Amino acid sequence: MHIPDGFIDVQTSAIFAGLAAAGVATALKGARTQLDEKTAPLAGLTAVFIFAVQMLNFPVAAGTSGHLLGGALAAVLVGPWAATLALAVVLIMQGFLFADGGLTAIGLNVFNMGVIGVWAGYGIFLVLRKILPKNKSSISLAAAIGGLLSVPAAAVGFTIQYAMGATATFSVSTVLGAMVGTHILIGIGEAFITGLTVSAVLASRSDLVYGWKNSVQKLEIRSAN
């Protein structure tokens, strides 16, 4: 998923660097309303967890491999605004310290994984949370499916960037088919890790899970007539 230098032209990279910067700036403002003294440390731990797990690859098909994207997982645990910030920090550090993704492509990568990956996964989670029963198992299942579908969604984001400014000669339809097909398989691993992680945190500290806290109906106090 990490785009290297030179794969997308400078003009397109600059456009998405601007879009990614706008997304991160908006997330910075939004995160102030989501984080408190209890959840802020969890946001930091989530970023560290995603950073570490993204370094681990699992086999997919035809010699290719995948790794956790983490957008839906972070969004369910700490909220979508903080999740966008966490993914941006992880991707910038990976680009500068480990050459995992090109420096000129950081905006492209942050937009695909930190914006599309987070918000697509969280949007799917919200829809499923409304449909499924209101219990912890459903939260884990909704998070897993959100994680599954967030990966090909981010791959579609890459395909759009490729169509706008690719330096390679493969057709857009070929790239779209290859990217979405491979990343659906990667999404299965993403769903497995996301579901297990959310389930584990729910079992021990459900009060810290953003997606669970916001699904619990608040007590409504009405005055007697």
C-alpha positions as a Markdown table, in Angstrom:
| # | Residue | x | y | z |
|---|---|---|---|---|
| 1 | Met | 0.0 | 0.0 | 0.0 |
| 2 | His | 2.9 | 2.3 | 0.6 |
| 3 | Ile | 3.7 | 4.3 | -2.6 |
| 4 | Pro | 7.4 | 4.8 | -3.4 |
| 5 | Asp | 9.0 | 7.9 | -4.8 |
| 6 | Gly | 8.5 | 8.5 | -8.6 |
| 7 | Phe | 5.5 | 6.2 | -9.0 |
| 8 | Ile | 3.1 | 9.1 | -9.2 |
| 9 | Asp | 4.1 | 12.4 | -10.8 |
| 10 | Val | 5.0 | 15.6 | -8.9 |
| 11 | Gln | 1.8 | 17.5 | -9.7 |
| 12 | Thr | -0.5 | 14.7 | -8.5 |
| 13 | Ser | 1.7 | 14.2 | -5.4 |
| 14 | Ala | 1.5 | 17.9 | -4.6 |
| 15 | Ile | -2.3 | 17.9 | -4.9 |
| 16 | Phe | -2.7 | 15.0 | -2.5 |
| 17 | Ala | -0.1 | 16.4 | -0.2 |
| 18 | Gly | -2.4 | 19.5 | 0.1 |
| 19 | Leu | -5.5 | 17.3 | 0.6 |
| 20 | Ala | -3.7 | 15.2 | 3.2 |
| 21 | Ala | -2.5 | 18.3 | 5.0 |
| 22 | Ala | -6.1 | 19.7 | 5.1 |
| 23 | Gly | -7.4 | 16.4 | 6.4 |
| 24 | Val | -4.8 | 16.2 | 9.2 |
| 25 | Ala | -5.5 | 19.9 | 10.1 |
| 26 | Thr | -9.2 | 19.1 | 10.3 |
| 27 | Ala | -8.5 | 16.0 | 12.3 |
| 28 | Leu | -6.3 | 18.0 | 14.7 |
| 29 | Lys | -9.3 | 20.3 | 15.5 |
| 30 | Gly | -11.8 | 17.4 | 15.7 |
| 31 | Ala | -9.6 | 15.3 | 18.0 |
| 32 | Arg | -9.7 | 18.0 | 20.7 |
| 33 | Thr | -13.4 | 17.2 | 21.2 |
| 34 | Gln | -12.9 | 13.4 | 21.3 |
| 35 | Leu | -9.8 | 13.0 | 23.4 |
| 36 | Asp | -9.7 | 13.4 | 27.2 |
| 37 | Glu | -7.2 | 12.5 | 29.9 |
| 38 | Lys | -8.3 | 8.8 | 29.7 |
| 39 | Thr | -8.4 | 8.3 | 26.0 |
| 40 | Ala | -5.3 | 10.4 | 24.9 |
| 41 | Pro | -2.9 | 7.7 | 26.2 |
| 42 | Leu | -4.9 | 5.0 | 24.3 |
| 43 | Ala | -4.5 | 7.1 | 21.1 |
| 44 | Gly | -0.7 | 7.1 | 21.6 |
| 45 | Leu | -0.7 | 3.3 | 22.3 |
| 46 | Thr | -2.8 | 2.7 | 19.2 |
| 47 | Ala | -0.4 | 4.6 | 17.1 |
| 48 | Val | 2.5 | 2.6 | 18.5 |
| 49 | Phe | 0.6 | -0.7 | 18.0 |
| 50 | Ile | -0.2 | 0.1 | 14.4 |
| 51 | Phe | 3.4 | 1.2 | 13.7 |
| 52 | Ala | 4.7 | -2.1 | 15.1 |
| 53 | Val | 2.1 | -4.3 | 13.3 |
| 54 | Gln | 2.5 | -2.6 | 10.0 |
| 55 | Met | 6.1 | -3.9 | 10.1 |
| 56 | Leu | 4.8 | -7.4 | 10.1 |
| 57 | Asn | 3.8 | -8.9 | 6.8 |
| 58 | Phe | 1.6 | -11.9 | 6.1 |
| 59 | Pro | 1.5 | -13.9 | 2.8 |
| 60 | Val | -1.4 | -13.2 | 0.5 |
| 61 | Ala | -1.1 | -14.7 | -2.9 |
| 62 | Ala | 1.4 | -15.3 | -5.8 |
| 63 | Gly | 4.3 | -14.3 | -3.6 |
| 64 | Thr | 2.8 | -11.0 | -2.4 |
| 65 | Ser | 2.3 | -10.0 | 1.2 |
| 66 | Gly | 0.2 | -7.6 | 3.2 |
| 67 | His | 0.2 | -5.9 | 6.5 |
| 68 | Leu | -2.3 | -4.2 | 8.8 |
| 69 | Leu | -3.5 | -0.8 | 7.6 |
| 70 | Gly | -5.1 | 0.0 | 11.0 |
| 71 | Gly | -7.5 | 2.8 | 10.0 |
| 72 | Ala | -10.8 | 1.1 | 11.1 |
| 73 | Leu | -9.1 | -0.3 | 14.2 |
| 74 | Ala | -7.9 | 3.1 | 15.3 |
| 75 | Ala | -11.2 | 4.8 | 14.5 |
| 76 | Val | -13.2 | 2.3 | 16.6 |
| 77 | Leu | -10.7 | 2.5 | 19.5 |
| 78 | Val | -10.1 | 6.2 | 19.7 |
| 79 | Gly | -12.4 | 7.9 | 17.3 |
| 80 | Pro | -11.9 | 8.8 | 13.6 |
| 81 | Trp | -10.3 | 12.2 | 14.2 |
| 82 | Ala | -7.6 | 10.8 | 16.5 |
| 83 | Ala | -7.2 | 7.8 | 14.2 |
| 84 | Thr | -6.4 | 10.1 | 11.2 |
| 85 | Leu | -3.7 | 11.8 | 13.3 |
| 86 | Ala | -2.3 | 8.5 | 14.5 |
| 87 | Leu | -2.1 | 7.1 | 11.0 |
| 88 | Ala | -0.5 | 10.3 | 9.7 |
| 89 | Val | 2.2 | 10.1 | 12.5 |
| 90 | Val | 2.9 | 6.5 | 11.8 |
| 91 | Leu | 3.2 | 7.0 | 8.0 |
| 92 | Ile | 5.4 | 10.1 | 8.3 |
| 93 | Met | 7.8 | 8.2 | 10.7 |
| 94 | Gln | 7.9 | 5.2 | 8.5 |
| 95 | Gly | 8.7 | 7.4 | 5.5 |
| 96 | Phe | 11.5 | 9.3 | 7.2 |
| 97 | Leu | 13.0 | 6.6 | 9.4 |
| 98 | Phe | 12.5 | 3.4 | 7.5 |
| 99 | Ala | 12.0 | 4.5 | 3.8 |
| 100 | Asp | 8.7 | 2.7 | 3.9 |
| 101 | Gly | 6.9 | 4.8 | 1.3 |
| 102 | Gly | 8.6 | 7.7 | -0.5 |
| 103 | Leu | 9.1 | 11.1 | 1.0 |
| 104 | Thr | 7.5 | 12.8 | -2.0 |
| 105 | Ala | 4.6 | 10.3 | -1.7 |
| 106 | Ile | 3.8 | 10.9 | 2.0 |
| 107 | Gly | 0.8 | 13.0 | 1.1 |
| 108 | Leu | -0.5 | 10.2 | -1.2 |
| 109 | Asn | 0.0 | 7.6 | 1.5 |
| 110 | Val | -1.5 | 9.7 | 4.3 |
| 111 | Phe | -4.5 | 10.4 | 2.1 |
| 112 | Asn | -5.1 | 6.8 | 1.1 |
| 113 | Met | -4.5 | 5.2 | 4.5 |
| 114 | Gly | -5.0 | 8.0 | 7.0 |
| 115 | Val | -8.1 | 9.6 | 5.4 |
| 116 | Ile | -9.8 | 7.1 | 3.1 |
| 117 | Gly | -8.8 | 4.0 | 5.2 |
| 118 | Val | -9.9 | 5.6 | 8.5 |
| 119 | Trp | -13.2 | 7.2 | 7.3 |
| 120 | Ala | -14.3 | 4.4 | 5.0 |
| 121 | Gly | -13.8 | 1.9 | 7.7 |
| 122 | Tyr | -15.5 | 4.0 | 10.3 |
| 123 | Gly | -18.4 | 4.8 | 8.1 |
| 124 | Ile | -19.0 | 1.1 | 7.4 |
| 125 | Phe | -18.7 | 0.4 | 11.2 |
| 126 | Leu | -21.3 | 3.1 | 12.0 |
| 127 | Val | -23.8 | 1.6 | 9.5 |
| 128 | Leu | -23.3 | -1.9 | 10.8 |
| 129 | Arg | -23.6 | -0.7 | 14.4 |
| 130 | Lys | -27.1 | 0.6 | 13.7 |
| 131 | Ile | -28.1 | -2.7 | 12.1 |
| 132 | Leu | -26.6 | -5.2 | 14.4 |
| 133 | Pro | -27.7 | -6.0 | 18.0 |
| 134 | Lys | -26.4 | -3.6 | 20.7 |
| 135 | Asn | -23.8 | -5.8 | 22.3 |
| 136 | Lys | -20.0 | -6.1 | 22.4 |
| 137 | Ser | -19.8 | -9.0 | 20.0 |
| 138 | Ser | -21.6 | -6.9 | 17.4 |
| 139 | Ile | -19.1 | -4.0 | 17.9 |
| 140 | Ser | -16.2 | -6.4 | 17.3 |
| 141 | Leu | -17.9 | -7.8 | 14.2 |
| 142 | Ala | -18.7 | -4.3 | 12.8 |
| 143 | Ala | -15.1 | -3.3 | 13.4 |
| 144 | Ala | -13.8 | -6.4 | 11.6 |
| 145 | Ile | -16.0 | -5.8 | 8.5 |
| 146 | Gly | -15.1 | -2.1 | 8.6 |
| 147 | Gly | -11.4 | -3.2 | 8.6 |
| 148 | Leu | -12.0 | -5.6 | 5.8 |
| 149 | Leu | -13.6 | -3.1 | 3.4 |
| 150 | Ser | -11.3 | -0.2 | 4.4 |
| 151 | Val | -8.4 | -1.8 | 2.7 |
| 152 | Pro | -9.8 | -2.1 | -0.9 |
| 153 | Ala | -11.3 | 1.4 | -0.4 |
| 154 | Ala | -7.7 | 2.7 | 0.2 |
| 155 | Ala | -6.6 | 0.7 | -2.8 |
| 156 | Val | -9.3 | 2.5 | -4.9 |
| 157 | Gly | -7.8 | 5.8 | -3.7 |
| 158 | Phe | -4.4 | 4.7 | -5.0 |
| 159 | Thr | -6.0 | 3.8 | -8.4 |
| 160 | Ile | -7.5 | 7.3 | -8.7 |
| 161 | Gln | -4.1 | 8.8 | -8.0 |
| 162 | Tyr | -2.6 | 6.4 | -10.6 |
| 163 | Ala | -5.2 | 7.5 | -13.2 |
| 164 | Met | -4.3 | 11.1 | -12.5 |
| 165 | Gly | -0.6 | 11.0 | -12.6 |
| 166 | Ala | 1.0 | 7.6 | -13.1 |
| 167 | Thr | 4.6 | 7.3 | -14.4 |
| 168 | Ala | 4.1 | 3.7 | -15.3 |
| 169 | Thr | 2.3 | 2.4 | -18.5 |
| 170 | Phe | -0.1 | -0.2 | -17.1 |
| 171 | Ser | -3.7 | 0.5 | -17.9 |
| 172 | Val | -5.9 | 1.9 | -15.1 |
| 173 | Ser | -8.3 | -1.0 | -15.4 |
| 174 | Thr | -5.5 | -3.5 | -14.9 |
| 175 | Val | -4.2 | -1.6 | -11.9 |
| 176 | Leu | -7.7 | -1.4 | -10.4 |
| 177 | Gly | -8.3 | -5.1 | -10.8 |
| 178 | Ala | -5.0 | -6.1 | -9.4 |
| 179 | Met | -5.1 | -3.6 | -6.5 |
| 180 | Val | -8.6 | -4.3 | -5.4 |
| 181 | Gly | -8.3 | -8.1 | -5.8 |
| 182 | Thr | -5.1 | -8.3 | -3.8 |
| 183 | His | -6.3 | -5.9 | -1.1 |
| 184 | Ile | -9.5 | -7.8 | -0.5 |
| 185 | Leu | -7.3 | -10.7 | 0.5 |
| 186 | Ile | -5.2 | -8.4 | 2.6 |
| 187 | Gly | -8.5 | -7.1 | 4.1 |
| 188 | Ile | -9.3 | -10.5 | 5.4 |
| 189 | Gly | -6.2 | -10.4 | 7.6 |
| 190 | Glu | -7.1 | -6.8 | 8.5 |
| 191 | Ala | -10.5 | -8.0 | 9.6 |
| 192 | Phe | -9.1 | -10.8 | 11.7 |
| 193 | Ile | -6.6 | -8.5 | 13.5 |
| 194 | Thr | -9.1 | -5.7 | 13.9 |
| 195 | Gly | -11.9 | -7.9 | 15.3 |
| 196 | Leu | -9.6 | -9.7 | 17.8 |
| 197 | Thr | -8.0 | -6.4 | 19.0 |
| 198 | Val | -11.3 | -4.6 | 19.5 |
| 199 | Ser | -12.7 | -7.7 | 21.3 |
| 200 | Ala | -9.7 | -7.9 | 23.6 |
| 201 | Val | -9.9 | -4.2 | 24.6 |
| 202 | Leu | -13.7 | -4.4 | 25.0 |
| 203 | Ala | -13.3 | -7.4 | 27.4 |
| 204 | Ser | -10.8 | -5.5 | 29.6 |
| 205 | Arg | -11.6 | -1.8 | 29.3 |
| 206 | Ser | -14.8 | -1.2 | 27.4 |
| 207 | Asp | -15.0 | 2.3 | 28.8 |
| 208 | Leu | -12.0 | 3.3 | 26.7 |
| 209 | Val | -13.4 | 2.0 | 23.3 |
| 210 | Tyr | -14.8 | 5.0 | 21.4 |
| 211 | Gly | -17.1 | 2.9 | 19.2 |
| 212 | Trp | -18.6 | 1.2 | 22.2 |
| 213 | Lys | -19.1 | 4.2 | 24.4 |
| 214 | Asn | -21.0 | 6.0 | 21.6 |
| 215 | Ser | -23.3 | 3.1 | 21.0 |
| 216 | Val | -24.6 | 3.0 | 24.6 |
| 217 | Gln | -27.8 | 4.8 | 25.0 |
| 218 | Lys | -27.5 | 7.7 | 27.5 |
| 219 | Leu | -30.0 | 7.9 | 30.4 |
| 220 | Glu | -32.7 | 10.4 | 29.4 |
| 221 | Ile | -34.3 | 12.3 | 32.3 |
| 222 | Arg | -37.8 | 13.7 | 31.6 |
| 223 | Ser | -39.8 | 16.0 | 33.8 |
| 224 | Ala | -43.2 | 14.8 | 35.1 |
| 225 | Asn | -46.2 | 16.6 | 33.7 |
